[in-house]
Amino acid sequence: MLYQIGPITLDTMPFNADAMRRAGSAAVAEKAVMGSRPPLEFMGKGEDRITLSGRLLPSRVGGMTELETVRSLMDAGTRVPVMRGDGKMFGWFAVVRVDEDHANLDRFGVGFTLAYTIELTRDGAEPSQGSPTSIFEMMLGLFEEL
């Protein structure tokens, strides 16, 4: 497993990822003082974004079902846990953007190769890690979408 986004497993087949980018920030406030540079006061964590991208071969190995499930998570605004393959838990994220780039279209309009990008942003009011209620609510939300 490369990554786990809620119910979706990104692995080498059929739904893979070949690049990951993580960007974070912190909020600081500048305090005005006389005679020196202004000190900075930490105000809290800022934005935390993860971007995963890869290529699929839908007609050969699949992956379209998983991509549509990610799009359903985005459309529903569902918050899901994100975990890296080595077991590192990143927290609860919302899918905020899904881009698809189809190349060499087949007769059904699906690309022979499909490049995708999934952008996730961390939820500031995340539920407690692994609480049964939050996991149940997430799973129930997925079944409502289907």
Secondary structure by P-SEA (a helix, b strand, c coil): ccccccccccccccbbbcbbbbbbbbbbbbbbbccccbbbbbccccbbbbbbbbccccccccaaaaaaaaaaaaaabbbbbbbcccccccccccccbbbbbbccccccccccbbbbbbbbbbbccccccccaaaaaaaaaaaaaac
